[in-house]
C-alpha cells in the first residue's frame, strides 16, 4: 500500500512537470495552428536547447534557471533560419506529405550532427537549491521555480495572442490564410513568427528540463513524444486544452511511475491517448 503522503508528493511533482511540458506542447500547437505543419523536428530543437544549457553551465557557470533567456534567444534565431531556408519553400507550395518528410528528414539530420559533435555520451547538470516542506510534502525549489517561469511565459503569450495586433494576426492566419491575405496580413511573416515562437518555447523548455534530465543526441523524441500526445489531447490550437492536458499527463506519468514503475508511465499515457483519439478525435477540450 502506497502511503498517502507519497501519492500526494507524486501528484504535485507531476503537476509541476506538467507546467514545463505545456511550454513544449504550446509550441507544437502554435506551429500547427498557424502553419498547418506537424513539426517532427521539435524534439531535436529541444535537444539543441538542452545542449546549449549544458555548455552554458560548463563553460560560463550559468545554471539553466539563469541561462534560459539566452537559450530561448538562440533557439528563436535557429527557428527563423530554419523557417527561411527549410520550411518556407514547403509551407506555401509543397503537398502535406512533402512537409511531413521534410520535418522527419530534418530531425534525422540534426540527430546525426549532434552525434558527430558530442558523441552518444549522457551529459547532465547537477544543481540543487533546497526544498520547501508543506504538510510533510517536499517541493524542490527547482521544480517550483521552473513551473512559475513556465506559467509566466505561457500567460504572457496568451495575452499576446488575445490583446495585440500580432496575436490577432496570428489567429487570423490560423483560421483562414486566404482571408488573412485579403485584409493585408503578411502570411509569410506570420509563419516565420509562429515558427520562431514555437522553437523559442522549445528553447525555454529544454533549458528548464536540463535540470532534471540528461541530454544525449536522441533525447528529443523521447521527451517530445508526450508533447505530441498533450497537443492532440488538448486539441491542437487550444490554449486552455494544451495547458490542462499537460497537467493531466504530468500527473498520470508521475503517479504511474510511483504505483507501477517508470517504464510503464509512458505506456499508460499512450493508452490514454489512443482512447481519447477513439472517443474524442478532436481532443478533450476542443469543441
PLY file of the C-alpha trace (Angstrom):
ply
format ascii 1.0
element vertex 287
property float x
property float y
property float z
element edge 286
property int vertex1
property int vertex2
end_header
0.00 0.00 0.00
1.47 3.34 -1.08
1.42 5.92 1.75
-0.87 8.87 1.05
1.98 11.33 1.54
3.97 9.69 -1.29
0.93 9.77 -3.56
0.41 13.48 -2.88
4.13 14.04 -3.50
3.88 12.33 -6.90
0.77 14.34 -7.85
2.47 17.63 -7.02
5.64 16.60 -8.84
3.62 15.62 -11.91
1.67 18.88 -11.80
4.86 20.94 -11.68
6.46 18.97 -14.53
3.24 19.40 -16.49
3.86 23.14 -16.43
7.15 22.64 -18.30
5.53 20.16 -20.71
2.92 22.81 -21.53
5.64 25.10 -22.92
6.70 22.45 -25.40
3.14 21.46 -26.26
2.08 25.05 -26.84
4.98 25.49 -29.26
3.90 22.42 -31.26
0.27 23.55 -31.16
1.11 27.10 -32.29
3.18 25.92 -35.26
0.46 23.51 -36.34
-2.34 26.00 -35.75
-0.76 28.74 -37.86
1.24 26.79 -40.44
-0.74 23.52 -40.53
2.51 21.58 -40.21
3.36 18.98 -37.56
6.98 19.74 -36.74
8.56 16.34 -36.12
11.91 18.06 -35.60
10.58 19.83 -32.48
12.30 17.26 -30.28
15.63 17.99 -31.94
15.26 21.70 -31.24
14.60 20.72 -27.63
17.77 18.62 -27.67
19.81 21.54 -29.04
18.42 23.76 -26.27
19.47 21.23 -23.64
22.99 21.07 -25.07
23.25 24.88 -25.09
22.08 24.98 -21.46
24.62 22.28 -20.59
27.56 24.10 -22.21
26.44 27.42 -20.73
26.71 25.75 -17.34
30.03 24.06 -18.03
31.78 26.95 -19.79
30.13 30.03 -18.29
28.87 28.72 -14.96
25.29 29.73 -15.80
22.65 27.50 -14.27
19.67 26.68 -16.53
17.39 28.85 -14.40
19.52 31.84 -15.41
20.59 30.79 -18.90
17.11 30.06 -20.29
16.67 33.59 -21.79
19.92 33.13 -23.72
18.89 29.63 -24.81
15.46 30.87 -25.90
17.04 33.70 -27.92
19.47 31.37 -29.70
16.72 28.83 -30.45
14.47 31.60 -31.78
17.24 32.63 -34.19
17.69 29.00 -35.20
13.93 28.83 -35.75
13.96 31.87 -38.05
16.92 30.44 -40.01
15.22 27.04 -40.31
11.98 28.59 -41.50
13.66 30.78 -44.11
15.84 28.10 -45.65
13.94 24.87 -44.95
10.28 25.43 -44.13
9.31 28.45 -46.26
9.64 26.68 -49.64
7.37 23.90 -48.31
4.67 25.82 -46.46
3.34 27.73 -49.43
3.86 25.22 -52.25
4.58 21.63 -51.21
1.90 18.99 -50.50
1.39 17.73 -46.92
3.40 14.54 -47.48
6.43 16.55 -48.55
6.10 18.68 -45.43
5.98 15.55 -43.28
9.03 14.01 -44.94
10.93 17.30 -44.66
10.48 17.63 -40.89
11.34 13.95 -40.36
14.47 14.35 -42.51
15.44 17.49 -40.62
15.04 15.55 -37.38
17.39 12.79 -38.55
19.97 15.29 -39.85
20.06 17.22 -36.56
20.36 13.99 -34.55
23.33 12.81 -36.59
25.07 16.19 -36.44
24.67 16.12 -32.65
26.05 12.58 -32.55
29.11 13.64 -34.54
29.70 16.76 -32.45
29.00 15.45 -28.96
29.01 11.61 -29.28
26.37 9.47 -27.56
27.53 10.31 -24.04
24.95 11.34 -21.48
25.55 14.80 -20.03
23.75 16.35 -17.10
23.72 19.49 -14.96
23.77 18.89 -11.21
22.27 21.77 -9.25
20.25 21.85 -6.05
18.66 24.81 -4.31
16.94 23.05 -1.45
13.26 22.35 -0.97
10.16 23.53 0.80
8.24 21.24 3.13
4.49 21.77 3.35
2.46 19.34 5.48
5.23 16.76 5.10
5.41 17.14 1.31
8.76 18.18 -0.15
8.68 20.59 -3.08
12.08 21.33 -4.58
12.90 24.95 -5.35
14.00 23.98 -8.87
10.66 22.37 -9.73
8.65 25.21 -8.22
10.72 27.96 -9.86
10.66 26.22 -13.25
6.88 25.87 -13.00
6.44 29.57 -12.19
8.70 30.58 -15.11
6.73 28.35 -17.49
3.38 29.75 -16.34
4.52 33.37 -16.61
5.75 32.78 -20.17
2.54 30.99 -21.16
0.29 33.66 -19.70
2.33 36.36 -21.43
1.95 34.56 -24.75
-1.76 34.08 -24.15
-2.19 37.82 -23.59
-0.07 38.49 -26.66
-2.36 36.28 -28.74
-5.55 37.88 -27.40
-4.70 41.54 -26.89
-2.17 42.60 -29.56
-2.29 43.11 -33.31
0.42 40.47 -33.82
-1.53 37.93 -31.81
-4.76 38.66 -33.65
-2.91 38.43 -36.98
-1.54 35.03 -35.98
-5.04 33.89 -35.01
-6.48 35.17 -38.29
-3.79 33.34 -40.25
-4.54 30.16 -38.34
-8.27 30.43 -39.07
-8.16 31.32 -42.76
-4.96 32.03 -44.66
-6.69 33.41 -47.78
-8.94 35.77 -45.82
-5.94 36.98 -43.78
-4.08 37.79 -47.01
-7.07 39.77 -48.30
-7.06 42.08 -45.26
-3.35 42.82 -45.66
-1.71 40.38 -43.24
1.70 39.24 -44.41
1.30 35.48 -44.25
4.98 34.67 -44.66
5.84 36.95 -41.74
3.20 35.29 -39.56
4.54 31.84 -40.44
8.09 32.89 -39.58
6.90 34.42 -36.30
4.91 31.32 -35.32
7.85 29.04 -36.08
10.23 31.34 -34.18
7.98 31.41 -31.10
7.40 27.65 -31.21
11.11 26.87 -31.43
11.86 29.54 -28.83
9.49 27.80 -26.42
11.40 24.58 -27.05
14.48 26.56 -26.01
12.94 27.58 -22.70
11.58 24.08 -22.09
14.90 22.47 -22.95
16.83 24.71 -20.59
14.41 24.02 -17.74
14.32 20.27 -18.40
18.14 20.17 -18.38
17.88 20.44 -14.58
16.02 17.13 -14.36
17.16 15.05 -17.36
20.41 14.08 -19.05
20.98 15.19 -22.63
22.14 12.95 -25.49
21.55 13.11 -29.27
18.31 11.11 -29.25
16.74 12.61 -26.12
14.43 14.86 -28.19
11.93 12.28 -29.47
11.82 10.61 -26.04
10.78 13.82 -24.33
8.68 15.25 -27.15
6.52 12.15 -27.55
4.47 13.36 -24.58
4.38 16.82 -26.15
2.62 15.49 -29.25
0.26 13.48 -27.05
-0.58 16.56 -24.97
-1.16 18.71 -28.07
-3.65 16.24 -29.53
-5.37 15.50 -26.20
-5.97 19.17 -25.52
-6.96 19.93 -29.09
-4.43 21.45 -31.46
-4.72 25.23 -31.29
-6.49 25.29 -27.91
-4.50 27.19 -25.25
-6.62 26.01 -22.32
-6.69 22.46 -23.67
-2.91 22.26 -24.04
-2.27 23.56 -20.51
-4.91 21.33 -18.89
-3.71 18.25 -20.79
-0.12 19.00 -19.75
-1.13 18.84 -16.10
-3.12 15.64 -16.65
-0.29 13.87 -18.46
2.30 15.09 -15.96
0.27 13.75 -13.02
-0.55 10.45 -14.78
3.13 9.93 -15.60
4.27 10.64 -12.03
1.57 8.57 -10.32
2.05 5.62 -12.68
5.80 5.73 -12.04
5.09 5.55 -8.31
2.38 2.86 -8.33
3.90 0.64 -11.02
7.30 1.70 -12.36
8.69 4.48 -14.57
8.82 2.04 -17.50
5.02 1.80 -17.52
4.37 5.55 -17.25
4.87 6.32 -20.95
2.80 3.29 -21.99
-0.14 4.35 -19.79
-0.03 7.88 -21.26
-0.10 6.45 -24.78
-3.04 4.20 -23.88
-4.97 7.25 -22.66
-4.01 8.98 -25.91
-5.42 6.13 -28.02
-8.67 6.06 -26.02
-9.14 9.81 -26.42
-8.47 9.57 -30.16
-11.18 6.91 -30.38
-13.84 8.77 -28.38
-12.79 12.42 -28.87
-10.60 12.67 -32.00
-10.63 16.49 -31.87
-9.27 16.49 -28.32
-10.77 16.52 -24.84
-11.18 20.27 -24.62
-11.77 21.15 -28.29
-15.40 21.96 -29.11
0 1
1 2
2 3
3 4
4 5
5 6
6 7
7 8
8 9
9 10
10 11
11 12
12 13
13 14
14 15
15 16
16 17
17 18
18 19
19 20
20 21
21 22
22 23
23 24
24 25
25 26
26 27
27 28
28 29
29 30
30 31
31 32
32 33
33 34
34 35
35 36
36 37
37 38
38 39
39 40
40 41
41 42
42 43
43 44
44 45
45 46
46 47
47 48
48 49
49 50
50 51
51 52
52 53
53 54
54 55
55 56
56 57
57 58
58 59
59 60
60 61
61 62
62 63
63 64
64 65
65 66
66 67
67 68
68 69
69 70
70 71
71 72
72 73
73 74
74 75
75 76
76 77
77 78
78 79
79 80
80 81
81 82
82 83
83 84
84 85
85 86
86 87
87 88
88 89
89 90
90 91
91 92
92 93
93 94
94 95
95 96
96 97
97 98
98 99
99 100
100 101
101 102
102 103
103 104
104 105
105 106
106 107
107 108
108 109
109 110
110 111
111 112
112 113
113 114
114 115
115 116
116 117
117 118
118 119
119 120
120 121
121 122
122 123
123 124
124 125
125 126
126 127
127 128
128 129
129 130
130 131
131 132
132 133
133 134
134 135
135 136
136 137
137 138
138 139
139 140
140 141
141 142
142 143
143 144
144 145
145 146
146 147
147 148
148 149
149 150
150 151
151 152
152 153
153 154
154 155
155 156
156 157
157 158
158 159
159 160
160 161
161 162
162 163
163 164
164 165
165 166
166 167
167 168
168 169
169 170
170 171
171 172
172 173
173 174
174 175
175 176
176 177
177 178
178 179
179 180
180 181
181 182
182 183
183 184
184 185
185 186
186 187
187 188
188 189
189 190
190 191
191 192
192 193
193 194
194 195
195 196
196 197
197 198
198 199
199 200
200 201
201 202
202 203
203 204
204 205
205 206
206 207
207 208
208 209
209 210
210 211
211 212
212 213
213 214
214 215
215 216
216 217
217 218
218 219
219 220
220 221
221 222
222 223
223 224
224 225
225 226
226 227
227 228
228 229
229 230
230 231
231 232
232 233
233 234
234 235
235 236
236 237
237 238
238 239
239 240
240 241
241 242
242 243
243 244
244 245
245 246
246 247
247 248
248 249
249 250
250 251
251 252
252 253
253 254
254 255
255 256
256 257
257 258
258 259
259 260
260 261
261 262
262 263
263 264
264 265
265 266
266 267
267 268
268 269
269 270
270 271
271 272
272 273
273 274
274 275
275 276
276 277
277 278
278 279
279 280
280 281
281 282
282 283
283 284
284 285
285 286
